[in-house]
């Protein structure tokens, strides 16, 4: 129950302007924060390859791509 109360408190603070939501970073921006991360590099490359459309990564059909088997957002 504490989670729900905390969430309600957070939403109240957002609405009142006490706090602001943090900005969601896209995969390329995340890579810049941690440039040595292999996972962030793969995610950023796939994001860039699909013209920055996350949904396109999920339905990628580039079977000859060396990153195909490790691409993000695929259904398991």
ROVEX-144201 format. One line per 3 residues: number of its first residue (from 0); their letters; for each residue x negated, y negated, z of N, C-alpha, C. Coordinates in steps of 0.02 Angstrom, whole numbers, padded with zeros to 5 digits. Each point is the difference from the previous one (the first is absolute). Example, Ala and Ser with C-alpha at 12.3 -4.5 7.8 and 13.67 -1.06 7.14 Angstrom:
BEGIN
0 = AS = -00660 00284 00390 00045 -00059 00000 -00045 -00060 00000; 00018 -00053 -00036 -00042 -00059 00003 00039 -00055 00037
This chain:
BEGIN
0 = XXX = -00041 00060 00000 00041 -00060 00000 -00043 -00063 00000; -00060 00005 00027 -00044 -00058 00002 -00019 -00023 -00070; -00005 00048 -00046 -00017 -00019 -00069 00053 -00045 -00030
3 = XXX = 00063 00019 00010 00055 -00040 -00027 00001 -00070 00030; -00012 -00003 00065 -00001 -00066 00032 -00058 -00042 -00026; -00058 00031 -00010 -00057 -00036 -00026 00013 -00024 -00071
6 = XXX = 00032 00042 -00040 00016 -00019 -00069 00050 -00058 -00001; 00050 00004 00042 00049 -00055 00004 -00034 -00065 00022; -00046 00004 00048 -00037 -00059 00023 -00042 -00028 -00057
9 = XXX = -00033 00043 -00037 -00041 -00021 -00057 00043 -00035 -00052; 00057 00030 -00018 00044 -00031 -00049 00027 -00067 00024; 00015 -00006 00064 00023 -00063 00029 -00054 -00054 -00008
12 = XXX = -00062 00019 00014 -00055 -00048 -00006 -00012 -00021 -00072; 00009 00047 -00047 -00007 -00015 -00071 00053 -00051 -00020; 00062 00014 00019 00056 -00045 -00018 -00008 -00069 00030
15 = XXX = -00024 -00004 00062 -00006 -00064 00033 -00062 -00039 -00023; -00046 00033 -00034 -00060 -00033 -00024 -00058 00001 00049; 00008 00036 00055 -00055 00004 00049 -00061 00034 -00030
18 = XXX = 00012 00050 -00041 -00055 00036 -00033 00017 00006 -00074; -00052 00014 -00040 00009 00011 -00071 -00022 00070 -00017; 00033 00029 -00049 -00020 00067 -00023 -00069 -00004 -00031
21 = XXX = -00038 00053 00011 -00065 00002 -00033 00010 00016 -00074; -00044 -00027 -00041 00005 00010 -00072 -00021 00071 -00018; 00039 00032 -00042 -00017 00066 -00025 -00055 -00007 -00052
24 = XXX = -00053 00037 00007 -00055 -00002 -00049 00012 00053 -00053; -00014 -00018 -00063 00004 00050 -00052 -00065 00041 00002; -00004 00057 -00035 -00059 00042 00004 -00066 -00035 -00019
27 = XXX = 00002 -00046 -00045 -00061 -00036 -00019 -00024 -00045 00057; 00047 -00034 00033 -00017 -00042 00057 -00025 00042 00058; 00029 00060 00010 -00023 00044 00053 -00072 00022 -00012
30 = XXX = -00016 00014 -00063 -00068 00021 -00017 -00050 -00055 00018; 00019 -00061 -00010 -00045 -00056 00016 -00015 -00004 00075; 00047 00024 00042 -00011 -00002 00072 -00047 00055 00023
33 = XXX = -00003 00054 -00039 -00042 00058 00018 -00030 00029 -00064; -00050 -00033 -00029 -00026 00018 -00066 -00033 00069 -00005; -00018 00030 00056 -00033 00066 -00003 00049 00058 00007
36 = XXX = 00064 -00014 00003 00050 00052 00009 00016 00033 -00067; -00012 00065 -00004 00015 00037 -00061 00075 00002 -00013; 00040 00010 00052 00073 00002 -00009 00026 -00067 -00025
39 = XXX = -00023 -00055 00028 00022 -00065 -00022 -00022 -00013 -00072; -00058 00026 -00020 -00024 -00009 -00068 00044 00038 -00050; 00018 00061 00016 00044 00040 -00043 00068 -00034 -00006
42 = XXX = 00028 -00021 00057 00065 -00032 -00001 -00002 -00064 -00043; -00053 -00039 00008 -00006 -00063 -00038 -00007 00014 -00075; -00038 00051 -00018 -00009 00016 -00071 00066 00022 -00032
45 = XXX = 00037 00042 00035 00064 00023 -00027 00049 -00059 -00005; 00000 -00043 00050 00043 -00059 00000 -00017 -00046 -00059; -00064 -00009 -00012 -00023 -00042 -00056 00018 00032 -00067
48 = XXX = -00010 00065 -00005 00012 00037 -00063 00074 -00003 -00021; 00045 -00003 00049 00071 00000 -00015 00030 -00070 -00001; -00043 -00049 -00012 00023 -00070 -00003 00035 -00022 00065
51 = XXX = -00027 00023 00055 00022 -00018 00068 00072 00020 00014; 00018 00060 -00023 00067 00028 00012 -00008 00064 00039; 00015 -00001 00065 -00009 00059 00042 00042 00059 -00024
54 = XXX = 00060 -00013 -00022 00044 00054 -00023 -00030 00036 -00059; -00035 -00035 -00044 -00032 00032 -00058 -00054 00048 00021; -00033 -00012 00056 -00052 00046 00025 00031 00067 00016
57 = XXX = 00057 -00002 00031 00035 00062 00020 00017 00043 -00061; 00018 -00032 -00054 00021 00037 -00060 -00053 00000 -00055; -00063 -00009 00020 -00056 -00002 -00047 -00004 00065 -00040
60 = XXX = -00013 -00007 -00064 -00006 00058 -00044 -00068 00003 -00034; -00049 -00035 00028 -00068 00000 -00027 -00037 00061 00028; 00018 00059 -00024 -00026 00063 00027 -00075 00007 -00009
63 = XXX = -00029 -00035 -00049 -00072 00004 -00011 -00040 -00049 00043; 00034 -00040 00040 -00033 -00049 00044 -00035 00038 00057; -00062 -00017 00015 -00035 00035 00054 00031 -00013 00069
66 = XXX = 00040 -00052 00007 00032 -00014 00064 00071 00027 00006; 00023 00036 -00052 00070 00022 -00002 00019 00040 00062; -00042 00047 00020 00018 00043 00057 -00006 -00033 00068
69 = XXX = -00032 -00057 00003 -00008 -00034 00065 00036 -00068 00001; 00042 -00012 -00050 00035 -00064 -00003 00049 -00007 00058; 00012 -00062 00022 00047 -00011 00055 00073 00006 -00022
72 = XXX = 00044 00003 00047 00073 -00001 -00010 00028 00060 -00038; -00038 00055 -00005 00028 00057 -00035 00042 00042 00047; 00050 00032 -00027 00043 00044 00040 -00037 00064 00014
75 = X = 00007 00024 00060 -00036 00061 00020 00045 00060 -00005
